[in-house]
Amino acid sequence: MIPLPIPLMLLLLAFSTSMRAMAVEPRQWPVELTVGRYEIHADFDVALASPLSTELNKLSEDVQGLLAIGDGNKPVHVVLFQSEHEYQRYMRAYFPQLPARRALYIQDRGPGMLFAHWHADVAADIRHEITHALLNDGPQPLPLWLDEGLAEYFEVTGLKRFDGCNYLATIQERSQQGLIPSLKQLEEIDELQEFKETHYRDSWAWVHFLLHRSTATRELLVQYLFSRRGGTQPLPLSRQLTQLSDDLSRDFQVHFESVRTK
């Protein structure tokens, strides 16, 4: 069994009492790379380092361009394991209080950290979790629904974000039946443990609506993000949207009727 490498960032992270009490001598990871603001640590030879670098840079450009947010300067550590077994063993050892997920992004009082293991769809996991890092670079975190909705949106590759997401067909079918997800109810969820798969789907739908319904809805989202990143507390988006629409549910239906699935 290979000893667990413990990077200095873990020792500096004041995530919990147990972590603060750790006094284990840090070790170097077998592979360490720097890609812009991203510090990549891996327990294996990342043969796909070049595509990974491209993926990180492209996602940063997409998020910053579409949402009109500036490029942050806080470092983000990307920790990759070759096997799921080693990844799970590591997470159980140092973050036992966190839910078991295929990938996790952690941002506390230390540097932002993404943990994942290599597999066929790891690029989607990285896009999802790095989106969290890019969005939460300000003084206050985003509402849970918006944070996860945007991460779901940017999780897929650029060419599929408008009409290639797996959620689209279900949202369209439900919308035709008059089943419009309540944005206000999504805004009221602030615990990740309460956030179910349907909430990820519905959050993605409202993000898609905001980004693609009209120039006004996209500008509303951009301004909301700008205000949050500036430290102010804007009105909930559910309230602001009612000022743009006389019948928000109908607008939601019309929007998704106009999107043709591939």
C-alpha positions, 0 to 999 in steps of 0.5 A: 500500500502506497503511503498517502502523500500529504501536501502542505496545503492540507496542513494549512487548511483550517477545515476542522479541528482534526485537520488543524491538529494534524502534524504530519510532515508534508511530502511531495506528490509524484507529479506537480504542475502549474497551469495559470492559477491552478496547482495540479498534484497527482499520485501518477504520471498524468499523461494527459497533462496537456489536454488537462491544461487546455481544459482548465484554461478553456473553462476559465475563459468560458465562465469569465466570458459568459458571466462577465466575471474577472479572472481571480488570483487565488490559487486553486489546487487540483488533486488527482488520484489514479484510482478510485480506491486511493481517492476514497481512502484519502478522503475518508482519512482526512475529510471523513465529515464530507459526503462521498462524491466522485469529486469534491471542491472544498473552499474554507479559510485555506486555498480552494482544493479540488479532489478527484480520481481519474476515470473516463468522464473525469473532465466533466467532474473537473469542469463542474468543480472548477466552476465552483472555484471560479464562481466563489472567488468573492467575499461571500458564497453564491446561493446553493441553487445558483452555484450548483446550477452554473456548475451543472451548466458548465460541466458539459462541453461548450458545444453541448451547453445550449441543447445537449445537456441530459436534463433538457428532455426531461425539463421540456417534457415536464414543462409541457405538462405544466410542471414548472420548478419553483425558483423560490423553493430552490432559493430556500435550500441552503444545506447540501445534504438537502439538495437532491438530484431533482434540485440539480436538474431544476437549478440547471434549468433556471440557469439555462433560462437566465442565460438564454431566454433574452439579453435582459435575463442574462444581464440580470444574472450578470449583474446579480453575480457582480453584486455578490462578488462585490460584497452586496446582497441583491434581491433574490433572482426569483423576485427580480425576474418577476419584474421582467415578466408578467407570467414567468411560468409561461415564459419558462415554457416558451423558452424550453419549447424553443430549444431543439434537442440534438 
